[in-house]
Amino acid sequence: MNITKDDIIKNISKSTSISSVQARDVFRSFISTISSISKSKIVKINNFGSFYTLSSPERIGRNPKTKESYIIPKRNKITLKVSNKVKKEIN
């Protein structure tokens, strides 16, 4: 099952009794805060997990349809490592 940003915003709106516009602002603010801070250091949210930036090296990719090779450039990505408490709740 996939969950979208709109699903998260609707859940925030329902559980906090605020408008969907306000819930969207809260969600966007959370995402922008996490992405800006995690560029320079680890963002740890207790009992949830840690967000941090990983550098993906340049590598060779392949189009499976045409078998053509191309270079995938180096890039940074944000990663979440969930806490043991969240893992226990899921399992």
N, C-alpha and C positions, 0 to 999 in steps of 0.2 A: 504494500500500500504506500503510495506517495502522498506526501503532505505538502501543500503549497504555502506560499507566504500569505495568501488570502485566507486559507484555513486557520493559520496561526493568528492572524489579525481578528478573525471572527471569534475565535476562542478567547482571546484577550478581552475583546469587547463584551462578550457574554459574562465571563467570570468576574469582571471588574465593574460592570454596569456603566461603562463609558461609551461614547459614540465610536463608530468604526473609524472616523477620521482621526480622532484622538489616539485610538489604538494603533492605527497605521503610523502615526508620528512617534509613538513609544517604540514600536518595533524598529522603525528606521533609525531612530536614535541609538537603540541598543546595538544594532548591526554596525553602524558607523563608528561607534565608540570601540567596539571589539576590534574592528579591522584597523583602526588608526593606532590603537595602543599596541596591538600584537605585532606590528611592524618592528618595534624596537625591543619589546620584552614580552614575557609570558603573562597572559591574563588568566588568573586562577579564580574560579568561582567555587567557593566551598560547597561540598556535597553535590556538585554538578560535574565539573571537569576543568581542564586547562586548554586555552586556545594559544597556539603558537605558530610562528611562520617557519615553513620549510622551503629550502631552495631545491628546485627540481633541475637536474643538469640537462644540458643540451643532448639530444639523442636522435637516433634515426627512427623514423616512423614509416609505416607502409600502408598504402591504400589497399584494402583487402580485395576490392573489386578489380582494380587495374594492375595490382602488384607493383605499382610505382613507388619508389622510395623518396622520402623527403626529410628535411631536417626539422625537428620540433625544437624551437628555441628554448633557452633557459628561462625559467620563470619562478616566481615565489607564489606559494599557496598557503592559506590558513588551514590549520589542522586542529581538530578537537580530540583530546584524549579524555574520555569520560572517567569519572571517579568510580571507585569500587562500590559506593552506595548506589549509584545509578545502575551499575552492572547487576547488583543483587536484586534490585527492583524489577529489572527486565527479565531475569532468569527466575 
